[in-house]
């Protein structure tokens, strides 16, 4: 029969393992968003990528297309929301998580709010144009937020892109 301390250690290990699995899952999906950012980079678009995950399945992938479409609203998040709602057949993303390599701007945060996405996960923060600089209340009240997943990698591609432009 296991002793009480062995049982406590077991549950601590189980909890730690769950956290590590959860963190690895967040990183896996952020890597998919980063792959989209690299597609944007190759097209000379600002390298931001997004994926929408529902029931542990990526249902939408997108990257910035503002230059390609000559449309200032063609941000990665907007493209991903449209693709995900089309895939789901409705306008709400409840039960879905949106992964974005860069903190969304006010426009995109508003769209995420209207979509009622359950969670937002982003990599690099954006102190100048991120939604938190405008208003932290643009998201739906039930949307949870996780920031800083693969932050260095997400920031690195943006720095590299803008270095070539200046």
ABEGO torsion letter per residue (X at the ends): XBBAAAAAAAAAAAAAAAAAAAAAAAAAAAAAAAAAAAAAAAAGBBBBBBBBBBGGBBABBBBBAAAAAGBAAABAAAAAAAAAAAAAGBABABGBBBBBABBBBAAAAAAAAAAGBABBBBBBBBAAABAAAABAAABBAABBBBBGBGAAAAAAAAAAAAAAAX
